[in-house]
Amino acid sequence: MQERLESLFGLATPGWSPPVDLAELHNRYLLTIELPGLSRSDVHLEYLEPVLTIRGKRPAPGCCPERYQQLERGHGEFARAFRFEHPVHADQFVADITDGVLTVTIPKRATPGTRIEVK
């Protein structure tokens, strides 16, 4: 039902939608996306202020049985887009994929009037 509503309003993306966690920490955002079976070359990140878009593609299963009993693992293209409430340092993003989990660290930029803690 959700996919149908999104397609009516032009929000749906083709393929599948991997699960994502986006955490806001004091000085950065931390984004984790489950992408089992994908390698670095399968995933592409693009930042056009203020939106980070992550795209990729998981190939379809190699064999094509006459009939699947159950098919839950997504395949094909995916795209996810994220907007950040605070300005970020686009040139300092760090992305790594390990054990099928893409982790992207996005440092926040200090904005005028931001209090700086003395440690």
C-alpha positions in Angstrom: 0.0 0.0 0.0 2.8 2.4 0.9 4.6 1.7 -2.4 1.4 2.4 -4.3 0.9 5.8 -2.5 4.5 6.8 -3.1 4.3 5.9 -6.8 1.2 8.1 -7.1 3.1 11.1 -5.7 6.3 10.4 -7.6 8.3 9.4 -4.4 8.9 5.7 -5.2 12.3 4.5 -6.4 12.8 1.6 -8.7 13.9 -1.8 -7.4 14.2 -2.2 -3.7 14.8 -0.1 -0.6 17.5 -1.3 1.8 17.0 -0.6 5.5 18.7 2.5 6.9 19.6 3.9 10.3 20.4 7.6 10.5 21.7 8.9 13.8 22.5 12.5 14.7 25.4 12.8 17.1 26.9 16.0 18.7 29.4 16.7 15.9 28.3 14.3 13.0 25.6 12.2 11.4 26.1 8.5 11.2 24.3 6.6 8.4 24.3 2.8 8.2 22.6 0.9 5.3 22.3 -2.9 5.1 23.6 -3.9 1.6 24.5 -7.6 1.9 26.3 -9.0 -1.2 27.2 -5.6 -2.5 30.8 -4.4 -3.0 32.3 -0.9 -3.1 31.9 -0.8 -6.8 28.2 -1.5 -6.6 27.4 1.6 -4.5 27.6 5.3 -5.5 27.3 8.3 -3.3 26.6 11.9 -4.5 26.2 15.0 -2.4 24.4 18.0 -3.9 23.8 20.3 -1.0 21.7 19.6 1.1 20.9 16.1 -0.2 23.1 13.0 0.0 21.9 10.3 -2.5 23.1 6.7 -2.3 22.5 4.5 -5.4 23.4 1.0 -6.2 22.3 -2.2 -7.9 22.1 -5.8 -6.7 22.0 -8.3 -9.6 19.0 -10.7 -9.8 19.5 -14.2 -8.6 21.6 -16.3 -11.1 19.1 -19.1 -11.4 15.4 -18.6 -12.4 13.3 -21.3 -10.9 9.9 -22.0 -12.5 8.3 -20.6 -9.4 9.6 -19.0 -6.2 8.1 -20.2 -3.0 9.1 -17.0 -1.3 11.2 -14.0 -2.6 12.0 -11.3 -0.1 15.6 -10.3 -0.8 15.6 -7.2 -2.9 17.4 -6.9 -6.2 17.8 -4.5 -9.0 18.5 -0.8 -8.6 17.9 1.2 -5.4 18.3 4.9 -4.5 17.9 6.6 -1.1 18.2 10.3 -0.4 18.9 12.1 2.8 18.6 15.8 3.9 20.5 17.0 6.9 19.1 19.6 9.3 22.6 21.1 10.0 25.2 22.1 7.4 27.8 19.4 6.9 31.4 19.2 5.6 30.9 17.5 2.2 34.6 17.2 1.6 35.0 15.2 4.8 32.5 12.4 4.3 33.9 8.9 5.1 32.2 5.9 3.6 33.1 2.2 4.2 31.4 -1.0 3.5 32.2 -4.0 5.7 30.3 -7.3 6.1 27.4 -6.0 3.9 26.9 -2.8 5.9 27.7 0.6 4.4 28.6 3.2 7.1 28.8 6.8 6.2 30.1 9.4 8.6 29.1 13.0 7.9 30.7 15.7 10.0 28.6 18.7 10.9 29.9 22.2 10.1 29.8 24.8 12.9 27.2 27.4 12.2 27.4 31.0 13.5 26.4 31.2 17.1 27.4 27.5 17.8 28.8 27.0 21.3 32.1 25.3 21.4 32.9 23.1 24.4 36.3 23.4 26.0 37.6 20.0 27.0 
